[in-house]
Amino acid sequence: MRKISAWAAMIAVPTLVAGIHGMSWRHVPELSWTFGYALALLLLAGASFALWRAFRRSGWL
């Protein structure tokens, strides 16, 4: 059960970001900055890696 919960938490982060970026907004901050989406993807990968590492250290994975 711990492993399933850990993987669900790691999958929830990209799902949340994709849901927010998939909305049709008039003013998306990333559109005016050249590296906006690259930064968003980098933060997404970093958050997922941080969760993986934390769950790995705690013995859940």
SEFIZA-3560 file (N, C-alpha, C; in Angstrom, 3 decimals):
REM SEFIZA-3560
<numar><xx>0.822</xx><yy>-1.178</yy><zz>0.000</zz><atom>N</atom></numar>
<numar><xx>0.000</xx><yy>0.000</yy><zz>0.000</zz><atom>CA</atom></numar>
<numar><xx>0.875</xx><yy>1.254</yy><zz>0.000</zz><atom>C</atom></numar>
<numar><xx>1.989</xx><yy>1.190</yy><zz>0.704</zz><atom>N</atom></numar>
<numar><xx>2.893</xx><yy>2.347</yy><zz>0.725</zz><atom>CA</atom></numar>
<numar><xx>3.454</xx><yy>2.642</yy><zz>-0.653</zz><atom>C</atom></numar>
<numar><xx>3.837</xx><yy>1.602</yy><zz>-1.375</zz><atom>N</atom></numar>
<numar><xx>4.394</xx><yy>1.806</yy><zz>-2.713</zz><atom>CA</atom></numar>
<numar><xx>3.366</xx><yy>2.411</yy><zz>-3.657</zz><atom>C</atom></numar>
<numar><xx>2.143</xx><yy>1.935</yy><zz>-3.573</zz><atom>N</atom></numar>
<numar><xx>1.099</xx><yy>2.487</yy><zz>-4.430</zz><atom>CA</atom></numar>
<numar><xx>0.859</xx><yy>3.950</yy><zz>-4.096</zz><atom>C</atom></numar>
<numar><xx>0.837</xx><yy>4.274</yy><zz>-2.810</zz><atom>N</atom></numar>
<numar><xx>0.631</xx><yy>5.665</yy><zz>-2.392</zz><atom>CA</atom></numar>
<numar><xx>1.782</xx><yy>6.559</yy><zz>-2.837</zz><atom>C</atom></numar>
<numar><xx>2.995</xx><yy>6.066</yy><zz>-2.748</zz><atom>N</atom></numar>
<numar><xx>4.156</xx><yy>6.847</yy><zz>-3.167</zz><atom>CA</atom></numar>
<numar><xx>4.120</xx><yy>7.118</yy><zz>-4.667</zz><atom>C</atom></numar>
<numar><xx>3.833</xx><yy>6.090</yy><zz>-5.461</zz><atom>N</atom></numar>
<numar><xx>3.759</xx><yy>6.286</yy><zz>-6.915</zz><atom>CA</atom></numar>
<numar><xx>2.602</xx><yy>7.197</yy><zz>-7.294</zz><atom>C</atom></numar>
<numar><xx>1.487</xx><yy>7.098</yy><zz>-6.581</zz><atom>N</atom></numar>
<numar><xx>0.351</xx><yy>7.983</yy><zz>-6.856</zz><atom>CA</atom></numar>
<numar><xx>0.713</xx><yy>9.436</yy><zz>-6.571</zz><atom>C</atom></numar>
<numar><xx>1.472</xx><yy>9.676</yy><zz>-5.510</zz><atom>N</atom></numar>
<numar><xx>1.896</xx><yy>11.037</yy><zz>-5.189</zz><atom>CA</atom></numar>
<numar><xx>2.836</xx><yy>11.582</yy><zz>-6.260</zz><atom>C</atom></numar>
<numar><xx>3.733</xx><yy>10.743</yy><zz>-6.757</zz><atom>N</atom></numar>
<numar><xx>4.668</xx><yy>11.194</yy><zz>-7.788</zz><atom>CA</atom></numar>
<numar><xx>3.955</xx><yy>11.450</yy><zz>-9.113</zz><atom>C</atom></numar>
<numar><xx>2.903</xx><yy>10.710</yy><zz>-9.399</zz><atom>N</atom></numar>
<numar><xx>2.154</xx><yy>10.915</yy><zz>-10.633</zz><atom>CA</atom></numar>
<numar><xx>1.222</xx><yy>12.122</yy><zz>-10.506</zz><atom>C</atom></numar>
<numar><xx>0.814</xx><yy>12.451</yy><zz>-9.290</zz><atom>N</atom></numar>
<numar><xx>-0.096</xx><yy>13.576</yy><zz>-9.077</zz><atom>CA</atom></numar>
<numar><xx>0.560</xx><yy>14.916</yy><zz>-9.409</zz><atom>C</atom></numar>
<numar><xx>1.858</xx><yy>15.043</yy><zz>-9.197</zz><atom>N</atom></numar>
<numar><xx>2.546</xx><yy>16.309</yy><zz>-9.473</zz><atom>CA</atom></numar>
<numar><xx>2.491</xx><yy>16.666</yy><zz>-10.960</zz><atom>C</atom></numar>
<numar><xx>2.902</xx><yy>15.793</yy><zz>-11.875</zz><atom>N</atom></numar>
<numar><xx>2.792</xx><yy>16.152</yy><zz>-13.294</zz><atom>CA</atom></numar>
<numar><xx>1.348</xx><yy>16.337</yy><zz>-13.753</zz><atom>C</atom></numar>
<numar><xx>0.430</xx><yy>15.574</yy><zz>-13.175</zz><atom>N</atom></numar>
<numar><xx>-0.973</xx><yy>15.710</yy><zz>-13.540</zz><atom>CA</atom></numar>
<numar><xx>-1.498</xx><yy>17.084</yy><zz>-13.150</zz><atom>C</atom></numar>
<numar><xx>-1.120</xx><yy>17.563</yy><zz>-11.981</zz><atom>N</atom></numar>
<numar><xx>-1.535</xx><yy>18.890</yy><zz>-11.529</zz><atom>CA</atom></numar>
<numar><xx>-0.992</xx><yy>19.978</yy><zz>-12.442</zz><atom>C</atom></numar>
<numar><xx>0.274</xx><yy>19.902</yy><zz>-12.760</zz><atom>N</atom></numar>
<numar><xx>0.883</xx><yy>20.913</yy><zz>-13.620</zz><atom>CA</atom></numar>
<numar><xx>0.281</xx><yy>20.870</yy><zz>-15.022</zz><atom>C</atom></numar>
<numar><xx>0.063</xx><yy>19.686</yy><zz>-15.553</zz><atom>N</atom></numar>
<numar><xx>-0.539</xx><yy>19.561</yy><zz>-16.885</zz><atom>CA</atom></numar>
<numar><xx>-1.970</xx><yy>20.096</yy><zz>-16.890</zz><atom>C</atom></numar>
<numar><xx>-2.692</xx><yy>19.883</yy><zz>-15.816</zz><atom>N</atom></numar>
<numar><xx>-4.048</xx><yy>20.401</yy><zz>-15.725</zz><atom>CA</atom></numar>
<numar><xx>-4.084</xx><yy>21.916</yy><zz>-15.701</zz><atom>C</atom></numar>
<numar><xx>-3.159</xx><yy>22.516</yy><zz>-14.982</zz><atom>N</atom></numar>
<numar><xx>-3.105</xx><yy>23.976</yy><zz>-14.903</zz><atom>CA</atom></numar>
<numar><xx>-2.667</xx><yy>24.558</yy><zz>-16.240</zz><atom>C</atom></numar>
<numar><xx>-1.662</xx><yy>23.981</yy><zz>-16.867</zz><atom>N</atom></numar>
<numar><xx>-1.170</xx><yy>24.500</yy><zz>-18.143</zz><atom>CA</atom></numar>
<numar><xx>-2.130</xx><yy>24.218</yy><zz>-19.292</zz><atom>C</atom></numar>
<numar><xx>-3.009</xx><yy>23.246</yy><zz>-19.143</zz><atom>N</atom></numar>
<numar><xx>-3.948</xx><yy>22.917</yy><zz>-20.190</zz><atom>CA</atom></numar>
<numar><xx>-5.154</xx><yy>23.843</yy><zz>-20.244</zz><atom>C</atom></numar>
<numar><xx>-5.316</xx><yy>24.669</yy><zz>-19.226</zz><atom>N</atom></numar>
<numar><xx>-6.451</xx><yy>25.591</yy><zz>-19.205</zz><atom>CA</atom></numar>
<numar><xx>-6.246</xx><yy>26.704</yy><zz>-20.231</zz><atom>C</atom></numar>
<numar><xx>-7.327</xx><yy>27.193</yy><zz>-20.766</zz><atom>N</atom></numar>
<numar><xx>-7.259</xx><yy>28.284</yy><zz>-21.735</zz><atom>CA</atom></numar>
<numar><xx>-7.297</xx><yy>29.612</yy><zz>-20.986</zz><atom>C</atom></numar>
<numar><xx>-6.151</xx><yy>30.194</yy><zz>-20.769</zz><atom>N</atom></numar>
<numar><xx>-6.052</xx><yy>31.472</yy><zz>-20.077</zz><atom>CA</atom></numar>
<numar><xx>-5.676</xx><yy>32.544</yy><zz>-21.074</zz><atom>C</atom></numar>
<numar><xx>-6.078</xx><yy>33.757</yy><zz>-20.812</zz><atom>N</atom></numar>
<numar><xx>-5.687</xx><yy>34.863</yy><zz>-21.675</zz><atom>CA</atom></numar>
<numar><xx>-4.258</xx><yy>35.294</yy><zz>-21.418</zz><atom>C</atom></numar>
<numar><xx>-3.844</xx><yy>35.281</yy><zz>-20.164</zz><atom>N</atom></numar>
<numar><xx>-2.510</xx><yy>35.753</yy><zz>-19.795</zz><atom>CA</atom></numar>
<numar><xx>-1.755</xx><yy>34.638</yy><zz>-19.083</zz><atom>C</atom></numar>
<numar><xx>-1.005</xx><yy>33.892</yy><zz>-19.816</zz><atom>N</atom></numar>
<numar><xx>-0.175</xx><yy>32.839</yy><zz>-19.245</zz><atom>CA</atom></numar>
<numar><xx>1.225</xx><yy>33.418</yy><zz>-19.071</zz><atom>C</atom></numar>
<numar><xx>1.756</xx><yy>33.421</yy><zz>-17.834</zz><atom>N</atom></numar>
<numar><xx>3.060</xx><yy>34.051</yy><zz>-17.602</zz><atom>CA</atom></numar>
<numar><xx>4.196</xx><yy>33.483</yy><zz>-18.454</zz><atom>C</atom></numar>
<numar><xx>4.134</xx><yy>32.204</yy><zz>-18.767</zz><atom>N</atom></numar>
<numar><xx>5.232</xx><yy>31.574</yy><zz>-19.505</zz><atom>CA</atom></numar>
<numar><xx>5.312</xx><yy>32.030</yy><zz>-20.953</zz><atom>C</atom></numar>
<numar><xx>4.228</xx><yy>32.563</yy><zz>-21.491</zz><atom>N</atom></numar>
<numar><xx>4.224</xx><yy>32.953</yy><zz>-22.901</zz><atom>CA</atom></numar>
<numar><xx>5.086</xx><yy>34.178</yy><zz>-23.171</zz><atom>C</atom></numar>
<numar><xx>5.231</xx><yy>35.049</yy><zz>-22.183</zz><atom>N</atom></numar>
<numar><xx>6.019</xx><yy>36.261</yy><zz>-22.388</zz><atom>CA</atom></numar>
<numar><xx>7.501</xx><yy>36.050</yy><zz>-22.096</zz><atom>C</atom></numar>
<numar><xx>7.863</xx><yy>34.891</yy><zz>-21.557</zz><atom>N</atom></numar>
<numar><xx>9.253</xx><yy>34.617</yy><zz>-21.229</zz><atom>CA</atom></numar>
<numar><xx>9.733</xx><yy>33.446</yy><zz>-22.078</zz><atom>C</atom></numar>
<numar><xx>10.904</xx><yy>33.562</yy><zz>-22.647</zz><atom>N</atom></numar>
<numar><xx>11.419</xx><yy>32.546</yy><zz>-23.568</zz><atom>CA</atom></numar>
<numar><xx>11.571</xx><yy>31.174</yy><zz>-22.913</zz><atom>C</atom></numar>
<numar><xx>12.054</xx><yy>31.140</yy><zz>-21.691</zz><atom>N</atom></numar>
<numar><xx>12.334</xx><yy>29.863</yy><zz>-21.027</zz><atom>CA</atom></numar>
<numar><xx>11.252</xx><yy>29.474</yy><zz>-20.029</zz><atom>C</atom></numar>
<numar><xx>10.051</xx><yy>30.003</yy><zz>-20.181</zz><atom>N</atom></numar>
<numar><xx>8.975</xx><yy>29.729</yy><zz>-19.225</zz><atom>CA</atom></numar>
<numar><xx>8.588</xx><yy>28.267</yy><zz>-19.154</zz><atom>C</atom></numar>
<numar><xx>8.334</xx><yy>27.663</yy><zz>-20.295</zz><atom>N</atom></numar>
<numar><xx>7.929</xx><yy>26.261</yy><zz>-20.286</zz><atom>CA</atom></numar>
<numar><xx>9.085</xx><yy>25.342</yy><zz>-19.921</zz><atom>C</atom></numar>
<numar><xx>10.276</xx><yy>25.690</yy><zz>-20.309</zz><atom>N</atom></numar>
<numar><xx>11.439</xx><yy>24.886</yy><zz>-19.910</zz><atom>CA</atom></numar>
<numar><xx>11.599</xx><yy>24.908</yy><zz>-18.395</zz><atom>C</atom></numar>
<numar><xx>11.405</xx><yy>26.074</yy><zz>-17.794</zz><atom>N</atom></numar>
<numar><xx>11.492</xx><yy>26.180</yy><zz>-16.337</zz><atom>CA</atom></numar>
<numar><xx>10.380</xx><yy>25.378</yy><zz>-15.673</zz><atom>C</atom></numar>
<numar><xx>9.168</xx><yy>25.440</yy><zz>-16.225</zz><atom>N</atom></numar>
<numar><xx>8.055</xx><yy>24.675</yy><zz>-15.666</zz><atom>CA</atom></numar>
<numar><xx>8.347</xx><yy>23.177</yy><zz>-15.726</zz><atom>C</atom></numar>
<numar><xx>8.886</xx><yy>22.705</yy><zz>-16.844</zz><atom>N</atom></numar>
<numar><xx>9.229</xx><yy>21.284</yy><zz>-16.958</zz><atom>CA</atom></numar>
<numar><xx>10.360</xx><yy>20.898</yy><zz>-16.015</zz><atom>C</atom></numar>
<numar><xx>11.324</xx><yy>21.796</yy><zz>-15.846</zz><atom>N</atom></numar>
<numar><xx>12.425</xx><yy>21.536</yy><zz>-14.930</zz><atom>CA</atom></numar>
<numar><xx>11.925</xx><yy>21.451</yy><zz>-13.487</zz><atom>C</atom></numar>
<numar><xx>11.049</xx><yy>22.357</yy><zz>-13.100</zz><atom>N</atom></numar>
<numar><xx>10.477</xx><yy>22.313</yy><zz>-11.755</zz><atom>CA</atom></numar>
<numar><xx>9.628</xx><yy>21.063</yy><zz>-11.556</zz><atom>C</atom></numar>
<numar><xx>8.916</xx><yy>20.657</yy><zz>-12.591</zz><atom>N</atom></numar>
<numar><xx>8.122</xx><yy>19.443</yy><zz>-12.526</zz><atom>CA</atom></numar>
<numar><xx>9.009</xx><yy>18.217</yy><zz>-12.305</zz><atom>C</atom></numar>
<numar><xx>10.068</xx><yy>18.129</yy><zz>-13.076</zz><atom>N</atom></numar>
<numar><xx>11.001</xx><yy>17.006</yy><zz>-12.923</zz><atom>CA</atom></numar>
<numar><xx>11.676</xx><yy>17.046</yy><zz>-11.560</zz><atom>C</atom></numar>
<numar><xx>12.030</xx><yy>18.238</yy><zz>-11.100</zz><atom>N</atom></numar>
<numar><xx>12.668</xx><yy>18.374</yy><zz>-9.793</zz><atom>CA</atom></numar>
<numar><xx>11.748</xx><yy>17.963</yy><zz>-8.655</zz><atom>C</atom></numar>
<numar><xx>10.479</xx><yy>18.348</yy><zz>-8.736</zz><atom>N</atom></numar>
<numar><xx>9.523</xx><yy>17.977</yy><zz>-7.692</zz><atom>CA</atom></numar>
<numar><xx>9.290</xx><yy>16.464</yy><zz>-7.688</zz><atom>C</atom></numar>
<numar><xx>9.186</xx><yy>15.879</yy><zz>-8.864</zz><atom>N</atom></numar>
<numar><xx>8.998</xx><yy>14.427</yy><zz>-8.944</zz><atom>CA</atom></numar>
<numar><xx>10.221</xx><yy>13.690</yy><zz>-8.420</zz><atom>C</atom></numar>
<numar><xx>11.412</xx><yy>14.183</yy><zz>-8.749</zz><atom>N</atom></numar>
<numar><xx>12.630</xx><yy>13.555</yy><zz>-8.247</zz><atom>CA</atom></numar>
<numar><xx>12.737</xx><yy>13.701</yy><zz>-6.736</zz><atom>C</atom></numar>
<numar><xx>12.360</xx><yy>14.862</yy><zz>-6.208</zz><atom>N</atom></numar>
<numar><xx>12.409</xx><yy>15.074</yy><zz>-4.758</zz><atom>CA</atom></numar>
<numar><xx>11.460</xx><yy>14.123</yy><zz>-4.033</zz><atom>C</atom></numar>
<numar><xx>10.265</xx><yy>13.929</yy><zz>-4.591</zz><atom>N</atom></numar>
<numar><xx>9.339</xx><yy>12.968</yy><zz>-3.997</zz><atom>CA</atom></numar>
<numar><xx>9.889</xx><yy>11.551</yy><zz>-4.072</zz><atom>C</atom></numar>
<numar><xx>10.439</xx><yy>11.191</yy><zz>-5.218</zz><atom>N</atom></numar>
<numar><xx>11.012</xx><yy>9.846</yy><zz>-5.367</zz><atom>CA</atom></numar>
<numar><xx>12.117</xx><yy>9.615</yy><zz>-4.348</zz><atom>C</atom></numar>
<numar><xx>12.980</xx><yy>10.605</yy><zz>-4.209</zz><atom>N</atom></numar>
<numar><xx>14.101</xx><yy>10.481</yy><zz>-3.267</zz><atom>CA</atom></numar>
<numar><xx>13.606</xx><yy>10.383</yy><zz>-1.821</zz><atom>C</atom></numar>
<numar><xx>12.620</xx><yy>11.200</yy><zz>-1.470</zz><atom>N</atom></numar>
<numar><xx>12.084</xx><yy>11.166</yy><zz>-0.102</zz><atom>CA</atom></numar>
<numar><xx>11.416</xx><yy>9.831</yy><zz>0.192</zz><atom>C</atom></numar>
<numar><xx>10.640</xx><yy>9.312</yy><zz>-0.760</zz><atom>N</atom></numar>
<numar><xx>10.001</xx><yy>8.023</yy><zz>-0.546</zz><atom>CA</atom></numar>
<numar><xx>11.021</xx><yy>6.897</yy><zz>-0.529</zz><atom>C</atom></numar>
<numar><xx>12.057</xx><yy>7.028</yy><zz>-1.306</zz><atom>N</atom></numar>
<numar><xx>13.111</xx><yy>6.004</yy><zz>-1.335</zz><atom>CA</atom></numar>
<numar><xx>13.849</xx><yy>5.952</yy><zz>0.005</zz><atom>C</atom></numar>
<numar><xx>14.139</xx><yy>7.129</yy><zz>0.560</zz><atom>N</atom></numar>
<numar><xx>14.845</xx><yy>7.174</yy><zz>1.846</zz><atom>CA</atom></numar>
<numar><xx>13.986</xx><yy>6.675</yy><zz>3.003</zz><atom>C</atom></numar>
<numar><xx>12.678</xx><yy>6.907</yy><zz>2.910</zz><atom>N</atom></numar>
<numar><xx>11.800</xx><yy>6.495</yy><zz>3.998</zz><atom>CA</atom></numar>
<numar><xx>11.438</xx><yy>5.016</yy><zz>3.929</zz><atom>C</atom></numar>
<numar><xx>11.839</xx><yy>4.359</yy><zz>2.839</zz><atom>N</atom></numar>
<numar><xx>11.579</xx><yy>2.924</yy><zz>2.704</zz><atom>CA</atom></numar>
<numar><xx>10.248</xx><yy>2.605</yy><zz>2.055</zz><atom>C</atom></numar>
<numar><xx>9.570</xx><yy>3.588</yy><zz>1.506</zz><atom>N</atom></numar>
<numar><xx>8.295</xx><yy>3.332</yy><zz>0.852</zz><atom>CA</atom></numar>
<numar><xx>8.480</xx><yy>2.782</yy><zz>-0.549</zz><atom>C</atom></numar>
<numar><xx>9.636</xx><yy>3.005</yy><zz>-1.144</zz><atom>N</atom></numar>
<numar><xx>9.915</xx><yy>2.470</yy><zz>-2.480</zz><atom>CA</atom></numar>
<numar><xx>11.109</xx><yy>1.557</yy><zz>-2.430</zz><atom>C</atom></numar>
//
